[in-house]
Amino acid sequence: MSTATADPATPLRVLLVEDSPDDAALIARELKRQNVPVQWERVEDPAGLAQALGSGVWDAVLSDFNLPGFNGLDALRMVRGRHPGLPFILVSGAVGEDTAVEALKAGANDFLLKDRLGRLGPAIERALEEGRLHQEHRRDLEALKASEARYALAAMGVNDGLWDWDLVTDRLYLSPRWRGLVGLPETESVGSPDEWFKRIHPEDKFWLLEKVSSHQSRDANHFDHECRMRHEDGTDRWMLFRGLAVWDATGKAIRMAGSMTDITQKRAAAEALQRSALYDPLTGLPKPVLFLDRLKGAVERAQRAGSAPPAVICLNLDRFRTLNEGLGSQTGNELLVALAKRLEHCAGPGDTAARLAGDDFALLLEGLVSPAEAVNAAERVMGVLAAPYQVKEMEVHITASLGVAWLEAPDNPALLLENARDALFRAKTMGRDQFQVFTPDMHRDSHQRVRMETDLHRALDRSEFELFYQPIFSLKKGRINGFEALVRWRHPDRGLVPPLDFIPLTEATGLILPLGQWILEEGCRQLGKWSQITAGKNPLTMSINLSGRQMIQPGWADRLMETISLQKVSPRQVSLEITESEAMRDPDSVLGDLKKIRAFGCRISLDDFGTGYSSLSRLHRFPLDCLKVDRSFVSNMDQDAERAEIVRTILLLAGNLKLEVVAEGIETKGELDLLRKMGCSQGQGYLFSKPLPAADAEAFLLRDPSW
């Protein structure tokens, strides 16, 4: 058993039923990445689960399916046996459609695949809300049971309605209570059986007479049947009929007698319970368990008919949480109800609209001819949902993101829903108010992303990262001015991984923060070593890249200055490179920290200049020392007059602002000669040297080549 605790003061208490410590750690990291603070404990067998359930208080249970000696359904039954309302989510490497439906019917809140953990945080949030509603429903049910118990006590002295049917004379005796149950005066009566049968609902009459006949002919041992019966006030009441027949010596039924009980309230309560299990109480739309059941039925119908398979659209409201917090949950609920009505309007006669949870909805489309029709349906849904909503005399505008999937695996309908969710996730990552159609690469990307993310977390612990150094030259003096530190990942199986393959993922997961700290420390350590080698010469500089994610962390500037001080290098030798697009996106939030760092002595360089969206009015406010001209302008500039003119303009601008310029990506002698002619002071690129490991860079430095 292992335990880990998140930093925040009020983490969720999560019990992981998982036999793989690595998978448990992966789930915990994914929750941390999604800003879900957790305090978790792992168990891997029934004994451990029973002990944890008995000794701890939990907010949610996440369970693998295949476990030593038992499976996820066994775990679910154990959890439900002790804590009926505790949120339970199945998280497995492979969950078949039948397993998923069985788990949902058994009480699981959701199911996820391990290589698709992007919606784990929202799934837990929805499960917690369902748990809260379950507790409320349980209290209501207990109150109902108490009420029914009181009713039963009051009714103990009151007989059910009695009836006695003489089959020889075809006369029927009805007790006063029998007559009272259908709104007639409570007096005894003897008359035709029609007094009974004419009140039976037309849809139920055949089955009642069938049951009576079956018992009279001794095909059934007793007569017991529920059906609807018309009351004198015009309403239908559910009645339970019980009876026994008397036979003569020849085996012919000559008499039949029994009772009639009004079970209208009992039926209503049972139907309400069944409806609450299958339908969302807020919107009235089907819940996931019913949606999956209908999806399975749609696939089976399509297979039998040889027609096109169904499609699924998953949708999620954009920035609903912000609106819900700003206007209040009641307004948010009214908006969800209005949206559900529009979604039902979009559904055809054989289609199903469902609320999966929170502001997640789905639409099952049947009878489509081609995937293009599913795309058209998605466009139609977006158009319907985009119209403003009138809520509490306010006009509310909100958009939705959609994911569309067309069934390609008839043996696994549940995968269709997962594919639509993957497409929705892609739409969310690409912006708001759009839809994406599922493609197989989304599943591959999701799987590769999860695996690479796991490897990245291990890479830091296993020291798999290393810095390469690319020399930066003075173009006027022909000597090395310094190096740019560039991180590389030496993967044990994949070899040297290019930065573009892993840096974006470190940004998305937040791993860039510890990685960026390591780069700063290692780069400064190497700078200190090389500064001793070149003592008495021009002091070397080390250029180190900062990410936008680093610069929005509280206190980042103070930590950076402290790190440089501890490495015992001069701040004047450290050049911090910030990306133009990141710096200019929210300049006011980083301007003060950059000024503090520059006052400390560090140089500030604006990287990839010309590719972002800075303006001169904002550029001159920044405490800059250098502009780095992007390689896209330098490449072939000696052959392309337009590129050469762009570089010339940047050099002129830098001169007016009294900034140095470093040209990136110099690869040919012609580019170098033209840059020198234009007065560019520094440059780097493959013409001088590619990025080198530390030992090779040191050897290069000792040779000190001139260009």
Secondary structure, DSSP 8 states (H G I E B T S, - for coil): --EEE-SSSS-EEEEEE-S-HHHHHHHHHHHHHTT--EEEEEE-SHHHHHHHHHH---SEEEE-SEETTEEHHHHHHHHHHH-TTS-EEEEES---HHHHHHHHHHT--EEEETT-GGGHHHHHHHHHHHHHHHHHHHHHHHHHHHHHHHHHHHHTTS--EEEEEETTTTEEEE-HHHHHHTTS-S--EEE-THHHHTTB-HHHHHHHHHHHHHHHTTSSSSEEEEEEEE-TTS-EEEEEEEEEEEE-TTS-EEEEEEEEEE-HHHHHHHHHHHHHHHB-TTT--B-HHHHHHHHHHHHHHHHHHT----EEEEEEETTHHHHHHHH-HHHHHHHHHHHHHHHHHHS-TT-EEEEEETTEEEEEE-S-SSHHHHHHHHHHHHHHHHS-EEETTEEE---EEEEEEE---TT-HHHHHHHHHHHHHHHHHT-SS-EEE--HHHHHHHHHHHHHHHHHHHHHHTT-EEEEEEEEEETTTTEEEEEEEEEEEEETTTEEE-HHHHHHHHHHHTTHHHHHHHHHHHHHHHHHHHHHHTTTSS--EEEEEE-HHHHTSTTHHHHHHHHHHHTT--GGGEEEEEEHHHHHHSHHHHHHHHHHHHHHT-EEEEEEETSS---HHHHTTS--SEEEE-HHHHTTTTT-HHHHHHHHHHHHHHHHTT-EEEE----SHHHHHHHHHHT--EE-STTT---EEHHHHHHHHHH----
